[in-house]
Amino acid sequence: MAKANTHGGPAHAASAERTIAITGGGAGIGRGIAMHFHGLGWRVAALDRDRDALDELAGALPEERFLPLACDVGAEDQVRKAFAGLEDWLESAGLDCLVNNAGIADPYCGPLEDLALADWQRWIDASLTAAFLCSRASVTLLRQAAAAGRSASVVNMSSTRAVMSEPECFAYAAAKGGLDALTHALAVSLGPQIRVNALRPGWIETGPWQKAADRSEPDHSARDRAQHPVGRVGRVEDIAEAVAWLADAGFVTGQHINVDGGMSVKMIYAD
């Protein structure tokens, strides 16, 4: 009989099943990754500060294969508590993949002279600090999976804005650029047991993947589609599939991969 779980997650016996933990997993790209990996047969843990979004996701996934963890991943004490709950749920089985996906979706912060330090710090904490805290908290769990002969990896959700900019996105760009640097530093330091890579999404339509109160359907113009050499705006599924590839790409580490439909290599002229 599985032992009781004191952190509120479902109790189960330890197994060799693969498990993924996703920050910002309640909605948007994180929700899509959670659903995709559940469909692949993985157990899924989702960390999110939005309890309503987590509750909706929990309603869509079987209780024994899903662990919702309410957590502000930019806050050290909350991260420590959440990963203690994850460790109990795993029961020494180890964590196969951590996806540092959390961040502030809106990149625009206004004119530089009006940007308050506290607002700058919100962008940095939500993405870069959160990735540091969650990576640090997960190292032991990832090494357990590696010791069992499984592929252990971290995927950081960067952005094409780490290497190209629009006006007034200073804090967002800095956070994502820092995440790129953290990626290669972690890859060198944590290998060979743990691989670490970054994805740089471009324009990804997340409207259908929000919680019910915020959900929307795409309405992209011909011009929107034409900006992309592939002829369309990105889908959440595109990112989830890329994460799944990286989870098994045993000879890939320290890389930053654009998933943007070719938008970042197309010259777009002003009208």
Rosetta blueprint (number, residue, H / E / L):
1 M L
2 A L
3 K L
4 A L
5 N L
6 T L
7 H L
8 G L
9 G L
10 P L
11 A L
12 H L
13 A L
14 A L
15 S L
16 A L
17 E L
18 R L
19 T E
20 I E
21 A E
22 I E
23 T E
24 G L
25 G L
26 G L
27 A L
28 G H
29 I H
30 G H
31 R H
32 G H
33 I H
34 A H
35 M H
36 H H
37 F H
38 H H
39 G H
40 L L
41 G L
42 W L
43 R E
44 V E
45 A E
46 A E
47 L E
48 D E
49 R L
50 D L
51 R H
52 D H
53 A H
54 L H
55 D H
56 E H
57 L H
58 A H
59 G H
60 A H
61 L L
62 P L
63 E H
64 E H
65 R H
66 F E
67 L E
68 P E
69 L E
70 A E
71 C L
72 D L
73 V L
74 G L
75 A L
76 E H
77 D H
78 Q H
79 V H
80 R H
81 K H
82 A H
83 F H
84 A H
85 G H
86 L H
87 E H
88 D H
89 W H
90 L H
91 E L
92 S L
93 A L
94 G L
95 L L
96 D L
97 C E
98 L E
99 V E
100 N E
101 N L
102 A L
103 G L
104 I L
105 A L
106 D L
107 P L
108 Y L
109 C L
110 G L
111 P L
112 L H
113 E H
114 D H
115 L L
116 A L
117 L H
118 A H
119 D H
120 W H
121 Q H
122 R H
123 W H
124 I H
125 D H
126 A H
127 S H
128 L H
129 T H
130 A H
131 A H
132 F H
133 L H
134 C H
135 S H
136 R H
137 A H
138 S H
139 V H
140 T H
141 L H
142 L H
143 R H
144 Q H
145 A H
146 A H
147 A H
148 A L
149 G L
150 R L
151 S L
152 A E
153 S E
154 V E
155 V E
156 N E
157 M E
158 S L
159 S L
160 T H
161 R H
162 A H
163 V L
164 M L
165 S L
166 E L
167 P L
168 E L
169 C L
170 F H
171 A H
172 Y H
173 A H
174 A H
175 A H
176 K H
177 G H
178 G H
179 L H
180 D H
181 A H
182 L H
183 T H
184 H H
185 A H
186 L H
187 A H
188 V H
189 S H
190 L H
191 G L
192 P L
193 Q L
194 I E
195 R E
196 V E
197 N E
198 A E
199 L E
200 R E
201 P E
202 G L
203 W L
204 I E
205 E E
206 T L
207 G H
208 P H
209 W H
210 Q L
211 K L
212 A H
213 A H
214 D H
215 R L
216 S L
217 E L
218 P L
219 D L
220 H L
221 S L
222 A H
223 R H
224 D H
225 R H
226 A H
227 Q L
228 H L
229 P L
230 V L
231 G L
232 R L
233 V L
234 G E
235 R E
236 V H
237 E H
238 D H
239 I H
240 A H
241 E H
242 A H
243 V H
244 A H
245 W H
246 L H
247 A H
248 D H
249 A L
250 G L
251 F L
252 V L
253 T L
254 G L
255 Q L
256 H E
257 I E
258 N E
259 V E
260 D L
261 G L
262 G L
263 M H
264 S H
265 V H
266 K L
267 M L
268 I L
269 Y L
270 A L
271 D L
